[in-house]
Amino acid sequence: MSDPVDDEADEGAGGAEGGAPPPGDDRAALIEAAAGAYRARDPLGAIRSHPAWHDLDEAGREEAFERARSLRALEAALDPDGLSATARAVLARIRAARDG
Amino acid sequence: MIDLDDHLPAIAAGDAAAFGRWLAGAEPRLRLSLRAYAARVDTEAALQEALLRVWQVAPRHAPDGRPNSLLRLGIRVARNVAIDELRRCRVAPMDDAGLEQALAAAEAGPPRAGPDPLLRRVIEECRDKLPGKPAEALAARLAAAGAEPDEELAARLGMRTNTFLQNFTRARKLLAECLERRNVDLGAELA
């Protein structure tokens, strides 16, 4: 299999919202980040959009959507209860709210 | 036909584990119902918000006698969350011909069946072949289960965030190649 990536890559993926698409590597990182299941909450408790999603153009956002679909399916397939990271995150929030 | 409403009485009684079983079957359909919004709304955030609202309204939900009524309600809730987000961002609402299609699909075909132990074993065998850093990145994301940002996962592994994401991408591609060699089509088998 291919070599892993060493920790010498550039930091700071990100194009400006509404600007030109970010260069290839940065764009790929933004899509991978936006396809993850983690979402922060705002001070009122609402779930916030991922910062990387805002930095993507429309085509990149659609790629992130499809990537998320396959990742959630992979996570669910690996989970003994068939739960994706999205489902686990939602259940964690429900249980945290219930348990105070 | 799988009817996820079988879990409804327990969900209405506040059983989070039952809601988990409902989620395992319902999530792919709900996510797919948001595809038309993907270019304008962060559908992952919208979906999570919608799922929390479904949990909140489930005790008051009255089934209509047809299968998967809570799933159909969820599709409407998810769409409303997406539209609210469009309005909040002052983006013009869009023509949403997909809603009726999504609702019809929820009635026509079965939601995702339960876990497949054989498929899990094949994926695990491919996962075992991943090189160190990609394997670490994949394991970190899986273990976090959407509860921690990539920045924290990367820091714990001693990687920069971009490096972490590159290793995760490598893991995902290697896994897909391995599964393809074993005639497991991620798109078809895991959809």
HADDOCK unambig.tbl for C-alpha pairs under 7 A between the chains (distance, minus, plus):
assign (segid A and resid 4 and name CA) (segid B and resid 131 and name CA) 6.43 0.50 0.50
assign (segid A and resid 4 and name CA) (segid B and resid 132 and name CA) 6.99 0.50 0.50
assign (segid A and resid 4 and name CA) (segid B and resid 133 and name CA) 5.59 0.50 0.50
assign (segid A and resid 4 and name CA) (segid B and resid 134 and name CA) 5.93 0.50 0.50
assign (segid A and resid 4 and name CA) (segid B and resid 167 and name CA) 6.32 0.50 0.50
assign (segid A and resid 5 and name CA) (segid B and resid 163 and name CA) 6.60 0.50 0.50
assign (segid A and resid 5 and name CA) (segid B and resid 166 and name CA) 6.64 0.50 0.50
assign (segid A and resid 5 and name CA) (segid B and resid 167 and name CA) 5.63 0.50 0.50
assign (segid A and resid 6 and name CA) (segid B and resid 163 and name CA) 6.99 0.50 0.50
assign (segid A and resid 7 and name CA) (segid B and resid 159 and name CA) 5.80 0.50 0.50
assign (segid A and resid 7 and name CA) (segid B and resid 160 and name CA) 6.47 0.50 0.50
assign (segid A and resid 7 and name CA) (segid B and resid 163 and name CA) 5.60 0.50 0.50
assign (segid A and resid 9 and name CA) (segid B and resid 162 and name CA) 6.81 0.50 0.50
assign (segid A and resid 9 and name CA) (segid B and resid 163 and name CA) 5.89 0.50 0.50
assign (segid A and resid 10 and name CA) (segid B and resid 162 and name CA) 6.98 0.50 0.50
assign (segid A and resid 11 and name CA) (segid B and resid 160 and name CA) 6.85 0.50 0.50
assign (segid A and resid 11 and name CA) (segid B and resid 162 and name CA) 5.72 0.50 0.50
assign (segid A and resid 29 and name CA) (segid B and resid 162 and name CA) 6.48 0.50 0.50
assign (segid A and resid 29 and name CA) (segid B and resid 165 and name CA) 5.97 0.50 0.50
assign (segid A and resid 29 and name CA) (segid B and resid 166 and name CA) 6.85 0.50 0.50
assign (segid A and resid 32 and name CA) (segid B and resid 165 and name CA) 6.53 0.50 0.50
assign (segid A and resid 33 and name CA) (segid B and resid 165 and name CA) 6.97 0.50 0.50
assign (segid A and resid 37 and name CA) (segid B and resid 44 and name CA) 6.77 0.50 0.50
assign (segid A and resid 37 and name CA) (segid B and resid 146 and name CA) 4.62 0.50 0.50
assign (segid A and resid 38 and name CA) (segid B and resid 146 and name CA) 4.13 0.50 0.50
assign (segid A and resid 38 and name CA) (segid B and resid 147 and name CA) 5.71 0.50 0.50
assign (segid A and resid 38 and name CA) (segid B and resid 148 and name CA) 6.01 0.50 0.50
assign (segid A and resid 38 and name CA) (segid B and resid 149 and name CA) 5.71 0.50 0.50
assign (segid A and resid 39 and name CA) (segid B and resid 45 and name CA) 6.40 0.50 0.50
assign (segid A and resid 47 and name CA) (segid B and resid 45 and name CA) 5.88 0.50 0.50
assign (segid A and resid 47 and name CA) (segid B and resid 49 and name CA) 6.22 0.50 0.50
assign (segid A and resid 48 and name CA) (segid B and resid 45 and name CA) 6.22 0.50 0.50
assign (segid A and resid 49 and name CA) (segid B and resid 42 and name CA) 5.63 0.50 0.50
assign (segid A and resid 49 and name CA) (segid B and resid 45 and name CA) 5.61 0.50 0.50
assign (segid A and resid 53 and name CA) (segid B and resid 42 and name CA) 6.67 0.50 0.50
assign (segid A and resid 58 and name CA) (segid B and resid 39 and name CA) 4.64 0.50 0.50
assign (segid A and resid 59 and name CA) (segid B and resid 39 and name CA) 6.91 0.50 0.50
assign (segid A and resid 61 and name CA) (segid B and resid 38 and name CA) 6.22 0.50 0.50
assign (segid A and resid 61 and name CA) (segid B and resid 39 and name CA) 5.23 0.50 0.50
assign (segid A and resid 62 and name CA) (segid B and resid 38 and name CA) 5.45 0.50 0.50
assign (segid A and resid 62 and name CA) (segid B and resid 39 and name CA) 5.49 0.50 0.50
assign (segid A and resid 65 and name CA) (segid B and resid 38 and name CA) 6.19 0.50 0.50
assign (segid A and resid 70 and name CA) (segid B and resid 187 and name CA) 6.79 0.50 0.50
assign (segid A and resid 73 and name CA) (segid B and resid 190 and name CA) 5.13 0.50 0.50
assign (segid A and resid 73 and name CA) (segid B and resid 191 and name CA) 6.12 0.50 0.50
assign (segid A and resid 74 and name CA) (segid B and resid 190 and name CA) 6.47 0.50 0.50
assign (segid A and resid 75 and name CA) (segid B and resid 142 and name CA) 6.84 0.50 0.50
assign (segid A and resid 77 and name CA) (segid B and resid 115 and name CA) 6.23 0.50 0.50
assign (segid A and resid 77 and name CA) (segid B and resid 116 and name CA) 6.88 0.50 0.50
assign (segid A and resid 77 and name CA) (segid B and resid 120 and name CA) 5.70 0.50 0.50
assign (segid A and resid 77 and name CA) (segid B and resid 190 and name CA) 6.97 0.50 0.50
assign (segid A and resid 78 and name CA) (segid B and resid 120 and name CA) 5.25 0.50 0.50
assign (segid A and resid 80 and name CA) (segid B and resid 115 and name CA) 6.56 0.50 0.50
assign (segid A and resid 81 and name CA) (segid B and resid 115 and name CA) 6.37 0.50 0.50
assign (segid A and resid 82 and name CA) (segid B and resid 24 and name CA) 5.55 0.50 0.50
assign (segid A and resid 82 and name CA) (segid B and resid 114 and name CA) 6.23 0.50 0.50
assign (segid A and resid 82 and name CA) (segid B and resid 115 and name CA) 4.83 0.50 0.50
assign (segid A and resid 83 and name CA) (segid B and resid 24 and name CA) 5.18 0.50 0.50
assign (segid A and resid 85 and name CA) (segid B and resid 145 and name CA) 4.21 0.50 0.50
assign (segid A and resid 85 and name CA) (segid B and resid 146 and name CA) 5.04 0.50 0.50
assign (segid A and resid 86 and name CA) (segid B and resid 48 and name CA) 6.90 0.50 0.50
assign (segid A and resid 86 and name CA) (segid B and resid 146 and name CA) 6.16 0.50 0.50
assign (segid A and resid 87 and name CA) (segid B and resid 20 and name CA) 6.97 0.50 0.50
assign (segid A and resid 87 and name CA) (segid B and resid 23 and name CA) 6.25 0.50 0.50
assign (segid A and resid 88 and name CA) (segid B and resid 145 and name CA) 5.88 0.50 0.50
assign (segid A and resid 89 and name CA) (segid B and resid 145 and name CA) 6.19 0.50 0.50
assign (segid A and resid 89 and name CA) (segid B and resid 146 and name CA) 5.16 0.50 0.50
assign (segid A and resid 89 and name CA) (segid B and resid 147 and name CA) 5.72 0.50 0.50
assign (segid A and resid 90 and name CA) (segid B and resid 48 and name CA) 6.28 0.50 0.50
assign (segid A and resid 90 and name CA) (segid B and resid 52 and name CA) 6.67 0.50 0.50
assign (segid A and resid 91 and name CA) (segid B and resid 16 and name CA) 6.95 0.50 0.50
assign (segid A and resid 91 and name CA) (segid B and resid 20 and name CA) 6.90 0.50 0.50
